[in-house]
Amino acid sequence: MFSHILVPVDGSPAANQGLSQAAGLARALGATVRLFHVIDLHLIYMDPTGMTGLSGMSGLKEYEVKLREVGRDILQAARLAIESPDLRVEVCATECYTPNVADKIIAEARSWPADLIVMGTHGRRGLRGLVMGSDAESVLHASPVPMLLVRGDGTTQA
């Protein structure tokens, strides 16, 4: 049924709920879990006003390095949260210089290849969802495989 489960993680409570559900499902099915983190670099280069407080290219490069370190820490924490002898876990990260994080998740699902994507969602709707955006919703609309969405409150949506 499902032997390769892709789990995008960003360290948020919602993502951690998805991670927990994916781990339980993977154990039950004997599936491999791939933890996937997108290092979102586009915002630091889309700040013409300098509001980030970063001065010059050296400041931007330092911030990039920090974002990469945070990404590694997120993946490590996720791995440690679910790692056990009865679960195969892989980790993978990529960088994104556009606002389309969902495209990176979809590309990973295709290339790995995943049978299922399990993803946490904040469940935002209305204006807040429109302003904040929803990576989970974007992935859902273009996913090449089935998805299990897990709300930050622990409920699931297929």
C-alpha positions in Angstrom: 0.0 0.0 0.0 2.3 2.8 1.3 6.0 2.0 1.5 7.5 5.5 1.1 6.0 8.3 3.3 7.2 11.8 2.7 6.9 14.1 5.8 7.6 17.8 5.3 8.8 19.3 8.6 9.4 22.8 9.7 9.6 22.5 13.5 6.1 23.9 14.0 3.5 22.2 16.3 1.4 21.4 13.3 4.3 19.7 11.5 5.2 17.8 14.6 1.6 16.5 14.7 1.9 15.3 11.1 5.3 13.7 12.0 3.7 11.8 14.9 0.9 10.5 12.7 3.3 9.5 9.9 5.6 7.6 12.3 2.7 5.6 13.6 1.4 4.8 10.1 4.9 3.9 8.9 5.4 1.5 11.8 2.1 -0.2 11.1 2.8 -0.5 7.4 6.6 -1.2 7.6 7.1 1.9 5.5 10.1 4.2 5.2 9.7 7.8 6.3 11.6 10.6 4.6 11.7 13.8 6.6 12.0 16.7 4.3 12.8 20.3 5.1 12.7 23.2 2.7 15.2 26.0 3.6 13.2 29.0 2.5 15.7 31.6 1.4 13.5 33.8 -0.8 12.5 36.3 1.9 16.0 37.5 2.6 16.5 38.4 -1.0 13.1 39.9 -1.5 13.7 42.7 1.1 14.6 45.8 -0.9 13.8 48.0 2.1 16.4 46.5 4.4 13.8 45.7 7.1 15.6 42.5 7.9 18.4 44.5 9.4 21.0 42.7 7.3 23.6 44.9 5.8 25.3 44.0 2.6 26.0 40.7 1.1 28.0 39.4 4.1 24.9 39.8 6.3 22.8 37.9 3.8 25.3 35.1 3.6 25.5 34.8 7.4 21.7 34.6 7.5 21.7 31.9 4.9 24.2 29.9 6.9 22.0 30.3 10.0 18.9 29.2 8.1 20.8 26.1 6.9 21.8 25.3 10.5 18.3 25.7 11.7 17.1 23.4 8.9 19.6 20.7 10.0 18.5 21.1 13.6 14.8 20.7 12.6 15.6 17.6 10.7 17.7 16.2 13.6 15.0 16.9 16.2 12.3 15.3 13.9 14.5 12.2 13.4 15.2 11.9 17.2 11.4 12.3 17.9 10.5 9.2 15.9 13.6 7.2 15.6 13.3 3.6 16.7 14.6 0.2 15.6 11.3 -0.7 14.0 11.2 2.4 11.7 13.3 3.3 8.7 13.9 7.1 8.7 15.7 9.2 6.0 16.3 12.9 6.1 16.6 15.3 3.2 16.7 19.1 2.7 16.6 21.5 -0.2 16.8 25.2 -0.6 14.1 27.4 -2.1 14.8 30.9 -3.5 11.1 31.5 -4.6 7.9 31.7 -2.5 6.9 28.3 -3.8 7.9 25.9 -1.0 5.0 23.6 -2.1 6.7 23.1 -5.5 9.8 21.7 -3.7 7.7 19.3 -1.7 5.9 18.1 -4.8 9.2 17.6 -6.7 10.6 15.6 -3.8 7.4 13.4 -3.7 7.9 12.7 -7.4 11.6 12.1 -7.4 12.0 10.0 -4.3 9.2 8.5 -5.1 6.7 8.9 -2.3 3.5 6.8 -2.1 2.0 9.2 0.5 2.6 12.7 1.8 1.7 13.3 5.5 1.7 17.0 6.3 0.8 19.1 9.3 -1.5 22.1 8.6 -2.5 25.1 10.7 -6.0 24.9 9.4 -6.1 28.6 8.5 -9.0 29.8 6.6 -10.4 33.1 5.3 -8.3 36.2 5.3 -5.7 34.9 7.6 -5.1 31.8 5.4 -5.0 34.1 2.3 -2.5 36.4 3.8 -0.3 33.7 5.5 -0.7 31.3 2.6 -1.0 27.6 3.0 1.8 25.3 1.8 -0.3 22.3 2.7 -3.2 23.5 0.6 -0.9 24.2 -2.4 0.7 20.7 -2.1 -2.8 19.1 -1.8 -3.9 20.7 -5.1 -0.9 19.5 -7.1 0.2 16.3 -5.2 1.0 13.4 -7.4 0.2 11.0 -4.6 -2.4 10.7 -1.8 -2.1 13.1 1.2 -3.0 12.9 4.8 -3.3 16.3 6.4 -3.0 16.5 10.1 -4.3 19.7 11.8 -2.2 21.2 14.5 -4.9 20.1 17.0 -4.2 16.5 16.0 -7.2 15.8 13.8 -6.7 14.3 10.4 -8.2 15.2 7.0 -7.8 12.9 3.9 
